[in-house]
Every structure is written in structure tokens, then in C-alpha cells.
Amino acid sequence: MKGWALAFLAVTVLLGLLLRAEFVTGWLAAHDLQFTHLRHAHSHLGFWGVLTLVWWAVARRENATLVSRAGVAFYLACSAVVGTLFAFLGYRALTGALSGVMAAFWLMTSWRQFRMRLPASWLDATPPAMLMATLLVPVVALTARKDPAFSRSLAHVFIGGLMLTGFLPVAWAALRVPRRQPVWLYLILAESLAAFMAFPEHMNIVGAVMGAGFSVVLVQNLVGARLPMHLRITWLGLPVMVALWVIFPFFRGDPWRVAGIHFMVLGAMLPSFQHALVPDVPFGIRLAYQVTLWPMLGSIVAPLVLPWSGWPSVAAVTAGGFVFVVVAAVMVLLARRVGGGRAPQVVTSSTL
């Protein structure tokens, strides 16, 4: 199952490369492919095909099997089909209906985890987070025709809230970061921050307080956690980014928001999941990932601060290509480990 998550990650990265390359090559338009459709497929495969599977993996490591093998197989098939349809059709009745199936999996597994009464951890935040995200989806869909700009901002609330309230806690649970605050407090701060980031024109003292409170919660939990230095430094970058967003309006634009989400997922979450679930990745591969990731992230905001000449997208595609190679190398490493006859308990203890 970790192999499936990596496979979806590879596809998601490839779609991201195609989206970046479009700014330079115009390849998508030349082949009658819609940029927005591929962007929907890119984001949906990321949280359906990668992050959801890792959530189930971390829960299983805590002796909570949220989905049967048959259920996982059905979910994988649905993820692949819906992702493909999004790439070619975008939001249509069919993709909307199939998205409902995916949301049903979220709700079902959230309810199952809630009933299991696991020992207190950051996983406690995921069930209510998935419920909030699922309830927001129909609102985004219903407002799309009447007010596309408002619907798009709501979609940003959905994505930002899902990452902050749903999957960031999964990463901390994977790292076994102790939870020092009640779940409800964290959820209120994180979801409020996501809302203010999606509607920066309404930024006020309440948004500043929520951002500051969220940053304090992050720092309090990270300072006392037993983490490798590189992960601690990376995660502490998140409250720094929030502080910049609160203080300086310059950092509230769409490119900074997109770069921030990619930093959170690619820079902090994925290395955390790798450390917890696939710990024997060689140092050289991990270093190559980090070295190539930052130019890709920087290229998202480069046009805001540097004269536009097309080179940031070229740099993003080049660096992203190396990220894809690193992901593929980890997939090969994992396949060899599984096929090499290592002890079953090592392979299955954190299997998705």
C-alpha cells in the first residue's frame, strides 16, 4: 500500500510538472487539454491518492484498521478513475457523483476511527476535520455558477482547512509528536486561519489573533517533540510563514498561498511520513529531494519579485523532474525491500 501511495505521488508530481511547463511551452493548449481540469486532477489525486492512504497507514500503525483490503482496492480504483476523469472533464455531474463516493470513504473511516477510541494523539483531529471538509464541498459546488470568485475562495478554504486540520495532524501523529492542547482548540485556530487566508481582503484583528494562536500551538508542540533536526527546522518554518502572512499584506496573494500549501505538503508532511513509515531511505536520496524541492517552491513566487522571463517555470520543471526521479527511486527501494523477503512485521506494521 505504501507503494500505491508513492505511485499516486509520482502521478501527482507529473501533473504538477505539466502545469508548470504550460507557462513556457503551451503544450496543453496545443493538445486541447484544459489547464484547470489538470489542476483539479493534480490536487484531488494529492489528497485522495496520497494523503488519505497515509492517514490510514498511520492509523493502522496504531492498531486501527480503518478499511478492509477489499475496501482499499475499491478506493484505489475509484481514485484512479476519478483522477483521470477530472483531468479530461473537470467538474461535471459524473465527477461530482464519484467525488461523493470518495467523501463517503472519508466519513466512514472517520466514524470508524472515532468509535475505536484510540489513545489520545493528533489523529483525534482527523475525523472532525474530514466532516468539516466534506460539508464544505456542496457549498463550493452550489456557488460555482452564481459567484465563481466566491466559490474559488471557498475551495481554498476547503484545501487549506483540509491540510491544516486533517493531514497536518496525521503527520504529527506519524512522528508521535505529543499533543499539548485540546483538539477543539487546534481545530478552531487552524480552520479560522484557513478561512482568513482564503479571504485576505477581510483580514482583521481576529485573523491576526487566530494566526498568532495557531503559530503558538505549533511552536509549543514542536519544541518539546523528539524530532530530527531537519524536520524540526522545516516544521518551524510554518509559523514563520504564518507570521509573515499576518504582518505583511505582500505575502497574502495567491502565489504565496499556493507556495505555502506545497511547502506544507512537500516540504514538511512527506519527509515526516518518509521518516516514520519508510525510515531506511538512503541519505543521498533524501538530500536530493530537499535540494531540488526548494527551487521548485521558489519558482512559484519568483515572478512576484523578479522580472518575468519564463525561467522560473523552466527551473520548476527541471527541479520537479528531479523530485519525480527521487520518488521513483523510493518506489524501487520499497519494491526491493518487500520482494527481498524481509521480516513480514517490518513491512506490514505500517502498511496502508
Sequence and secondary structure as in RCSB ss.txt:
>XXXX:A:sequence
MKGWALAFLAVTVLLGLLLRAEFVTGWLAAHDLQFTHLRHAHSHLGFWGVLTLVWWAVARRENATLVSRAGVAFY
LACSAVVGTLFAFLGYRALTGALSGVMAAFWLMTSWRQFRMRLPASWLDATPPAMLMATLLVPVVALTARKDPAF
SRSLAHVFIGGLMLTGFLPVAWAALRVPRRQPVWLYLILAESLAAFMAFPEHMNIVGAVMGAGFSVVLVQNLVGA
RLPMHLRITWLGLPVMVALWVIFPFFRGDPWRVAGIHFMVLGAMLPSFQHALVPDVPFGIRLAYQVTLWPMLGSI
VAPLVLPWSGWPSVAAVTAGGFVFVVVAAVMVLLARRVGGGRAPQVVTSSTL
>XXXX:A:secstr
 HHHHHHHHHHHHHHHHHHHHHHHH HHHHTT  HHHHHHHHHHHIIIIIIHHHHHHHHHHTT   S HHHHHHH
HHHHHHHHHHHHHH S HHHHHHHHHHHHHHHHHHHHHHHHT  SSGGGGHHHHHHHHHHHHHHHHHHTTT HHH
HHHHHHHHHHHIIIIIIHHHHHHHTT    S HHHHHHHHHHHHHHHH GGG  HHHHHHHHHHHHHHHHHHHTS
   HHHHHHHHHHHHHHHHHHH GGGGSHHHHHHHHHIIIIIIIHHHHHHHHSTT  HHHHHHHHHHHHHHHHHH
HHHHHS  SSHHHHHHHHHHHHHHHHHHHHHHHHHHHHHTT  HHHHHTT  
